[in-house]
Amino acid sequence: MTDYKNIFGKPVKFLATDPDNAEAEGQIWYNSTDGAFKDVIVNEAWSSGGNLITARNSIVGAGSQTAAIGFSGSISTSAPHSISNTTEEYNGSGWASSGSLNTTRVFGSGTGSQTASVSFGGGTSGSPPYAPMLNSTEEYNGSTWTNVPGTLSTARNLLSGAGIQTAALAITGYDGSTVLNSTEEYDGTSWTAGGNVGSTRYNVGAAGTLTAGLAFGGSGNSAATEEYDGSAWTSGGSLNTGRNNLKGSGLQTAALAFGGQPPTTGATESYDGSTWATSPATLATARYSLGSSVNGTNSASLAFGGRTSPANQSVTEEYNKSINVITGAAWSSGGNLGTARFGMGSAGTQTEALAFGGSTTVSVNNTEEYNGTSWGPGGNMGTARHQMGSAGTQTAGLGFGGYVNGTSISNATEEYNGTAWTGGGNLGSGRYALSGAGIQTAGLAFGGSTTAYPSPPTRTGATEEYSGTSWTTSPGSLNTANFLSASCGTQTAALGFGGNTGSISGITESYNGTSWTTGGSLNTARQSLGGAGTQTAALAFAGNTPSIVGATEQYNGTSWVTAPSLATARGTLGGTGTQTVALAFGGVVPPFSNATEEFTGESSALNVKTITTS
C-alpha cells in the first residue's frame, strides 16, 4: 500500500460506503462495511434511448450522442419503397420532429452536426436502382433544409459520408450501373474530386474528417479498412467481422463500427488507428441499414433505426465506454390488476397507486391499491362509472364526473381516505372523458364532453377548481375545447396534452391558476392516452392514433421528445407517477387489459468492482 501511495499520490481510503462520483476513477479504497478492497473499471455497453418517431431503414445520421440528427430513409422494407423526407433531432434522451428535406430521397448520405448538417446523393424512386440518382446537396441550420448550388460530380446512391458541413467527404456508392470507388470533397460551396478508394464497394461504414477519413466494411461483406489523408486512401487494419450496411462514428485513430449484415449483427468493434478490437458490447437489437451519430466518438455513440428482416426499427441505442454503468430508460412488467378494465380513475405514485371505477362491459365501482409489486382491493366507489376525472394520492384520492353505465353523464365527486369513498361537492357541469390534476383539497377539472353517446360529443374547455369541499368555475378555459386528453400537475401548474379537438390532437396546454397557454405539440398526436409527472417534467404514453400505440414521450416544459415504448400498446388506460418513475395500467388492447407496466428513467452508477486475488 506504501507503493500505491507513492505511485498515485493518495493513500488507500477506508470508507463505510462506496464513492458515487468520478473521483473514484483510478483509486482503490477499502469498504469497511463490506470488508473488501474496491476500485472502478471501464465499462462498455449499449443502453436504450427514446425511439424514433418514424421507424425506417437507410436513415442518414449525423451529430453526436447527445445532439444527433436523423433524416430521409425508407419506411417500407420492400420495393417499391415508401421514401421519407422527414428529419428528427435527438437531445440525449429522445427524438423530436424538425424541418423536412426539400427533396425526398433514399440511400443517400450526409454528415455534420445537429445544427449544421449536409445531405447529398441518393435516389428518388422506390424501386431498384432507385433512379434517377441525385447529385444535389442540401444544408441544415438546425431547423430548415436549404438547397445549395454545389452538386456531386457523379450522381449516386448507397454512398457514405464523413466530416462536417463545410468540410465533408462523399465516399464510393453506385451510379445505377457501376459500383464506384471515387471520393468527392465538399468545402461548404462546391464538390471536387478526391482520391479513389482502393477497394471498390458501396454501403461502407465511415468516420473521421475530410483530411483524416476512415472507410470500413461494405458490399461483398468486406472487412477492408482504408484511411484518407485528404488526397489518397491507404490500407488499414481489417475488421474482425466483415459486413455490409454497417455504421460508425469517431475519428480515424479512435473509431467505432457497429451493426450490419449478413447475417444481421449487433457486433461492435473499436479502431485505434491500426487495429480493430471486438467490443464486449453488442447492440441489443441487431440490425443493418441503420443511422448513427457519425460525428460522435468511439466512447459515446448513437445507433438508431435500421432493419431487422423483415421489420423496420425505431429503436435507439446509446454506446458508452466509461467508468459508469448506464441503465437506459425502460418500461417493465408490474403486477396485474385484479379486474381488467378501461377508463378508470388513477392517482398516487408508482409504489402507492390507486385505480378506481372504469368499465369492463359495464361501469364498475371497485377500487384497487398498488404497493409497487401487486394490486390489492380497496373500498368501492358509491357510483359505478368510467372515463371520469381523477386526482390525488392513494390515501386521499379524488374522482369526479364520468359516464354511468355508458348512458348518463355524472357531475358527482367522491373522495377516498385510503379505506372508503364519501361524497363531495358536485361539478358545475356534468361531463365525461375529462381530465384532472392536483390533490384532494386542491383539485382541477378541465375539458371533456357534456353530451352522452350516441349523440356526437360536445367538447368543452371549461375549467373548475376544487377546494376540498366545492367546485368553482375558473375564468380560464382551454384555448381549444378538448376531451380524451391526458393530464398531470397541480391546481396552479397543470398540463393537458393530446385528446380530441374535433380530430385526434397532439395539442399541449399549461395552466397557471388563472389561464391556459398553448405549448409544444406531441410528436405523435393521440387521444385516450396516459399521463404522469408535472407541468415542466411530464410523461405521455400509449393511446389511440386511431391505431392503438405504446409510444411514450417526455416533456420539459417547452417541447416533447420520444422515450421507450410500452411493451403492450393500449388506449384508455390509467397512469400516474412522475416523469422518471411512472405507472401504466389497464386499458383497451383489445380486449380489456389488466397489465401493469412500470417506467424507470435513465440512470448512471459507477462500475464498482471488488478486488480479489483470483
Sequence and secondary structure as in RCSB ss.txt:
>XXXX:A:sequence
MTDYKNIFGKPVKFLATDPDNAEAEGQIWYNSTDGAFKDVIVNEAWSSGGNLITARNSIVGAGSQTAAIGFSGSI
STSAPHSISNTTEEYNGSGWASSGSLNTTRVFGSGTGSQTASVSFGGGTSGSPPYAPMLNSTEEYNGSTWTNVPG
TLSTARNLLSGAGIQTAALAITGYDGSTVLNSTEEYDGTSWTAGGNVGSTRYNVGAAGTLTAGLAFGGSGNSAAT
EEYDGSAWTSGGSLNTGRNNLKGSGLQTAALAFGGQPPTTGATESYDGSTWATSPATLATARYSLGSSVNGTNSA
SLAFGGRTSPANQSVTEEYNKSINVITGAAWSSGGNLGTARFGMGSAGTQTEALAFGGSTTVSVNNTEEYNGTSW
GPGGNMGTARHQMGSAGTQTAGLGFGGYVNGTSISNATEEYNGTAWTGGGNLGSGRYALSGAGIQTAGLAFGGST
TAYPSPPTRTGATEEYSGTSWTTSPGSLNTANFLSASCGTQTAALGFGGNTGSISGITESYNGTSWTTGGSLNTA
RQSLGGAGTQTAALAFAGNTPSIVGATEQYNGTSWVTAPSLATARGTLGGTGTQTVALAFGGVVPPFSNATEEFT
GESSALNVKTITTS
>XXXX:A:secstr
 HHHHHHHSS  EEESS   SGGGTT  EEETTTTEEEEE  EEEEEEE   SS  BS EEEE SSSEEEE  BS
SSSSS  B   EEEE SS EEEE   SS  BS EEEE SSSEEEE  BSSSSTT  SB   EEEE SS EEEES 
  SS  BS EEEEETTEEEEEEEE SS EEEEEEEE SS EEE    SS  SS EEEE SSSEEEE  TTT   E
EEE SS EEE    SS  BS EEEEETTEEEEE  BTTT   EEEE SS EEE S   SS  BS EE TTS SSE
EEEE  EETTEE   EEEEEEESEEEE  EEEE    SS  BS EEEE SSSEEEE  BSSSB   EEEE SS E
EEE   SS  BS EEEE SSSEEEE  EETTTEE   EEEE SS EEE    SS  BS EEEEETTEEEEE  BS
S TTS   B   EEEE SS EEE S   SS  BS EEEE SSSEEEE  BSSSB   EEEE SS EEE    SS 
 BS EEEEETTEEEEEEEESSSEEEEEEEE SS EEEE   SS  BS EEEE SSEEEEE  BSSSB   EEEEE
  EEEE EEE    
